[in-house]
Amino acid sequence: MKPLNNTYYLAFTYNIPKEALRAYSQYLHTVVLPVYDELKHSGITGYEIYRHRITTEQYGKFTVWNTLHLIQLDSRGHAEECLHRLTAIEKFSAAELIRQEVLFSTPESNYPIPATGTRRRWFQPLQIVEYVDVAADALDEFREIMIHGNGPAMRYILEERNWCQSFTALETTNILYHNDRYPGWNQIHVIALHLEAPFLYKKDFNEGLRRSSGNSFKQNFSRLEEIRHMLYKSVSVRQKGR
């Protein structure tokens, strides 16, 4: 597998009240998705929409959010044009906008295309969405860990272990809007995992790290715990993707 490097994304994060989720789904199909599809091959190369279902980690006390639109762009130059078109879409009145941002794929760490060995499964994978806040003075170190350790370790798992279907690792480059009622982050990761993942993860990731950086699972994550917070991690479902 080859990482999808040098790729820009737009992300829109929302909180949709539970009682409005059914109406929001209808709104997506009738109002939003036709515009996304219209922009395919003229700025947008793909998009994913996730609904967060179960919170598995949360750093601090805050109201969690439940919807992420992740839009892959042809180039950085299309970000402003696409943003202008997308922000002109008729708004869903009950939706609270948390954040609009531009993100860039973390080098050697972004594998959004499903791995060949996992495509024939009967059951769809669980979508794990992570909002990560890395200390400002450790961003370069975090990136190096991803490039030389975690990214290649995930590639090993995707290619050889077959319990992870895809791994998307993105870092914020430009915050276009942030609702100050909510905490901030500077990385978004989306990981598609099959049900056996929790039983194999530590052993296989340790082997992937040994091959890529020579570090152990314990060494790697001990350092990560010092420089980043898993702000919000959720088991999610992919509502739509192309």
N, C-alpha and C positions, 0 to 999 in steps of 0.2 A: 504494500500500500504506500502511496505517496501522500504526504501531508498537503493540505490545501493552504499554502502559505500566501502571504501578500494579498489577503482578501479582506474587504471591508463589509461591515454589516450595519444596518440600522436596527435598533431595538426599542420597542415601546412596552413599558411595563404598566399594568393597570390593576386596580382592585375593583372587582365587579361584585356587588351584593349577591348573596346566595339566591335570594328570591328573584333576581333579575337574570340569572344565568341562562335560563331557557330562552328568554327574549333576546339575550345577547347572542346566543348561537344563531338564531334566525337573522339577526342584524348582520352578523359576519357573512352569512351566505348570500344575503340579498344586497348588501351595501359595500362591504369591505373587500371580499374576495374577488368580485368582478374587477375592481380597480387594481388589485395585486396582479391578477392575470393579465390585465391590459398592459401593465408595465413590464411583463416578462419580455426579455430580449430587448428592452429599451431602457435599461437601468437596473431592473431587478432580475437576478438569475434564479432565485428560489426563495421560498419562505416557509417558516414553521410557526405554528401557533400552539402554545402549551397552556393547559389549565393545571394549576397546582392543586393537589388533592390532600396529601398528608405531609405535614411538617415533620422532618426527622432531626433537624438541627436548627437552632436559633440562638444568635449571640446578642443578648440584651432583650429588653422588653419593648415591643412595638407591635402594632397591628400588621399582620402579614398580608401579603397581596396574593393574587391568584391567577394572573394572566400575563403571558409573555408573547409578544410578536417578535420574531427574529427574522430579519429580511436580509438576504445576501445580495450584495451589489456587484455590478459589473466592474466598478472602479470607484475610487474615492471621489472622482469628479462628478459622479452621478448622485452623490449623497444629498446635496442641496436641492437639486431638481426633483428627486424622488420625495424628499421631505416636504417640499412645497406642495406636491400633488397629493401626498398622503394626509397632510394636515388639513387639506381642504375637504376631506371626506366628511359627510354628515356625521355629527357626533352622536354617540349613544349616551343619552342624558344621565343614566345611572352610573356610568363608568367614572371612576376617579383615576386620573392620570398620575402615576407615580414618577415616571421618568421617561425621557427621550434621550437617546445617546447614539453616538457612532462608535463602533468597536472595530478592532483589527485582530486578525487571527494570530495567535501566539505561535511563533516559528516552531516548526517540527512537532507541533502538538495538536493540530486541528485535522480531524478525520471524520467529517460529517457524512461521507458516503458509506452506506452499510457494508460491512465486511462480507466477503463472498460466502464464507462458511456459516454465516448466521441468517442468510436470506430465506432459507427454505423451512424455517421453523413454523410450526402450526400456530404458536402463540406469539403475539406481539410483545416486544420487550417493554420493561418499565422505563419510563423516562425520568431520570434524575436531573433536576435543575438546581444548580448551585450559584448563589450570589456571594462572591468572595471579596473581602476587603483586606488588601495587602497594605502594610505600613508604607507610607510615602517614601521613606528612606531605604526601603528594602525592595522596591519595585524591580530594580535591575537584577538583584540577586534572585528574586522569585522567577523572573523570566529565564535566567540561566538554569535554574533548577528544572523548569519546564522543558527547556530546549535540550538539555543534556541528560535529564533523568526521567521525569514523569512522562513527557511526551513519547520518547522512545520506548519506555516501559509499556505504555498503553498500546503502542504499535505492535509490540510483541504479543500482547494479549489479543488484540484484534486479529492478527495474522495467524496465531498458533493455538490460542486457547478457546476461542469461539463462544465465550459467554458474554462478551461485549460486542454490540453491533455497530456502534459509532461513538465518537468522542469529539465534541466541539469545544474548543478552548479559545476564549476571546478576551481581549483586554480593552478597557475603555480608552478612547483617544480624545473624545470631545463630548461633554455633557451639554446637551441642548436645552434641557429643562429638568429640574429636580424639585419635587414637592418636599418642602422642608419639614413636613410632618413625619417623614420617613427617613431612616438612616441611609447612608450612601455606601457604595461598593465600587470596585474598579476592575472586576473580572466577572465574567459569566461563563460557566461551564455547563454543558448538557451532555449527559452520558446515557446511552441506551443499553440497559442491562437485562439479561435473562435471569430466570429465577434462581439458578444455581450460583449466581455471582457472589453472594455473601459468604458462601462456603469455600470459594476458591480464590477470592480476591487477595487476601494477604499473602498467601504462598506464591501466587502467580506474579503479583506486583513485585514482591521481593526478588523473584528470579529476573523479571524484566529490568529492575534497577541494577542488579548485579551485572547484567550484560551491558547496560548502557553507561552507567556512571560508577559502578563499583560500590555504591552505597547500599546499605541494608534498608529494609522497610522502616525499622526503628530509627535509624540515623536520619533518614529522609524526612519522616513525619515529625520527629522531635524538633527539627529545625523549622519546618513549616508552621508548627504550632507557635513558634516564637515570633514569626514575622507576618502571619495572616490570621484572620478570623473567618470562619465559615459563618457568614452573617445570616444566611437563610438557605436551607437545603430542603427540597421537597420532592416527594414521589409524585410525578405528574403524568398526565396523559397528553398525547399529541392530538389536538383537535383537528388540525389540518396541516398538510405539508406538501410542497411540490418543488 
